[in-house]
């Protein structure tokens, strides 16, 4: 039995199938961890979502920002962005079943036996693993409950930008979601900046990659994440980044967690080169 963590798929279904063939994936024996953003921007979001859902218990995915965006569009009628590729999914006869399954996926998955934690984007430096798990459960309970539709009109926005235990209401929920699904950079004292998307070295002065903040309280946890295509494949600070830019001609990557063996397949590229997806 092997566990493979796979970077952002974002509808690149053909490349996902090629990657699974390369690792000789056997659903009776192996397990897949997806870092989120299963859908959007790539050409086959519908096929990807159907496939991962049908894998059942041999696959785990956490929610990414593109997954939540699809749910928000479906729930609120929010217009699609020009670069979105969700039309087929939103028109599918099994759309409601697929989206209901998607909103019930976690923001964080932790496996104590493997010693790995799976998220999409990042954690603020004030959270240790236990607090991250508790915050994830808050949002997961909301998304899985009867009031889930109330969340999406409040989801978008960059404020508040810093964690406070006293945060309440939609400000608290939005901050938690932003960290799990959008975070790349923050200051040493935990002020989160959601706008910079470039590779480390291009960010404004005073900002650090979230995982490089000194005394980050989650630094003892081994964290697998995606989201940051301009960062690419990265291992350091006890984190493993797996978004290797499939959408703009990079690759789709899988990391076998038991021995950290890396597997990759080249991708066709669908976004404008140089633009983070």
N, C-alpha and C positions, 0 to 999 in steps of 0.2 A: 504494500500500500504506500502511495506517495501523495503528497499534497503540493499542488502547483498554484502559486499566486500569479495572476494574469493581469497585465496592465490595462489601461483604458481601451475598451473595444470600440465604443461609440458607433455601433452599426457596421463595423468592418467584419461582416459575417464570414466572407470567404477566407480572409486571413486568419480568423479564429479557427475555422475548420482545418486550415493548413497547419496551424500551430498544434492543435490537438492530435493531428496525424503524426507530427514530428515527435511528440512526447509519447506516442502510442497510448493515449488516454484510454483507460478501461473504466467505465462507470461502475462496474461491480467491484473494483479494487481501489481506484484512485479518487481523490477529492480535488475540487477546483475552488479557489478563492478568487473572486473578482473584486478589483479595487473600486468599483463603481463606475458611473458613466458607461453603462452598457449601451446606451442609445444616444442618437442625435449626431448630426454633422456628417456621419458616414452614410453609405447608400442603402443599408439593409437593417434599419432599426427594428422593424417588425419581425423579421426572421431571427434576429439575435435574441430579442426578448422572448419569443416563443421557445427558442432552443434552450436558453438557460432556465426558463421556468420548467420546462419538461425534464430537465436533469434531476429535479427533485432534490432529495437530501444529499446527493453527492456534490452539489454546488452551493456555495455561499456567496452572496454579493452584498456589499454595503451600498448605500445610496450616495450618488454623486450629484453635483449641481445640475447636470443635464437631465438626470433622471427626475429630479424634483421640478425642473422647468417643464418637462413634459406633463407631469401631474398637474402643475399649476395651469398650464394652457388648457388641459382637458376640463379642469374644474371651473375655471373662471372665464373662459373664452378669451383670455389674453392673446393678442395677436402673435403669430409666429414671427421670429426674426428671419431676415432674408437668408441667413446661412443654416437655418434649421432644416432638418430632413425628417420631419415627424408626420407628414401628411398621410402616408400609407398606414402608419400605426393608428392615427386618430380616426381613420375611416374604416378600420378593420372590423369584421363582424364579431371578433372576440376581444375587441378593444377594452371593454369594461372589465372582463376577466383578467386580462393582462395587467391593466393599470391597478386593479385591486390587489393583485399579487405584488406588484412593484412597491406600492406604498407601505406594505407590511414588511419590507426588508429592513434590516438594522442600519444604524449609522456606525456602529462599532461591533466588531466580533473579536473575542479574545479566546485563545485556546491555551489553557494553562499547561497542558501536557506537551504541546509543541513549543510553547514559550514564545508565541507570536501574537501580535495584535494587528487587526486589519481595519484601516479607515480609508476614506477617499483623499482627504487633503491634509489637515494638520490639527495640532492641539495647541492651545495657548500655554505659555510657560507656567501659569499659575495652577494648572491641573496636573495632578498625578493620575495614574491609571484608574484608581478607584473613583476619583471624581469624574473623569472622562466617561467611565461606564455609567455612573449615575446620571450625568447630563444627557448621555445618549438615550437612556431609558425614558427620560422625561419626554423627549420629542417622539420617540418610537410609540409610546403610549398614546400620545395625541394623534399621530398619523393612523394608528390602528383602531382608534375609538370612533364613536358616533359623531364627534365634532371635528373630524379631520378637515372637512371642507372650509372651516373657519380659518384655518392656518394660512392657506395660500395667498389671500389678499394681503397678508402681513409679512410675507416671506422676503420680499425684495427690499434691499437697502443695506447700507454699510454701517449703520449705527444701531446700537452702541459699539464702540471700537475697543473697549477694554472690559475685562471680566470684573464683576463685583458680585460677591455672594448675595448682596441685597437686590440684585436685579429680579424683577418680577414681570409677569405678563408677556406680551408679545416681544418686548425688548429682550427679555431673557431667552426666549425661544429663538429669536432671530440671531442673537449672538452665537448660541450653541450651533445652530445650523450653519452659519457662516464659517465657523471654525472647522467643522467636520467636512464641509463640502467646497470651501473656497480659499481657505487660508494658504498663503505662501510666505509672507513676510510679517514681522512684527518688531517692535523695539525691545530692548533688553528688559523693560519693565512691563511688557505685555500689551502695549498698544498695537492693535492689529491694523494693518494696512491692506485693504482688499484690491486696490487698483493696480499696483505693480505686478507684471506678469512675466518679466524677462528672467533670464538666467542670473544666478548670483554674480555680482559684480556690476550689474546694470541698475540696481535698485538705488533709490535716493539715500543720501547719507542718514545714518542712524538706524537703518532697517537691517535686520538679519533674517536669514531663512529661519522659519519657526523652530526647526530642529537644532539650530546652532546657537540658540540663546543660552548663555551661561546659566547654570543652575536651573535649567528647565526641569520641572518636577517629574516629568514622565521619562526622564533620560534612562532609567533602568529598564524600561519596557522596549522590547524589539518590535518596531512598528513597520508594517508594510503599507505603502500608500501609492497613489497615482497623482492625477490631476495636473501635474506640473510638467507639461511637455517640453518647455524650454530648459528645464533642469535635466531631463532625460534620465538615463540609468545612473543611479547614485547609491553608494553604500558608504556609510559613515555616521558618526554620532548615534549609532545603534538604530539607524533607520535604513530602509530599503525602498528606493523610489523606482517605480516600474512603468511610468508613462514615457514611452520612447518614441512618441511622435508618429504613431501609425497614420494619422490623418494627413500629415503633410510629407509623406514619402519616407518616413523613418521605418520603424519595425514594430511588431507586436511581440511582447516579451512575456515569458513565463519563468518564474523562479521556483525551483523545487526546494521546499522549505527544510526538508530533512538534511540536505547536504549543500544547499545554496548553489546547485548547478543551474546554469542559465540556458534558456532556449529562446530562439528568436526566429521570426519569419519576416521577410521584407514586405512592405505594403505599397499600395499603388499611389496613395496620397490624394486627398480630396480638398484640403484647405489651401488657402493662399500661402505659399512658402513664407516663413518668417512670422506668420500670425499665430499666436497661441490659440489652441482650440479648446 
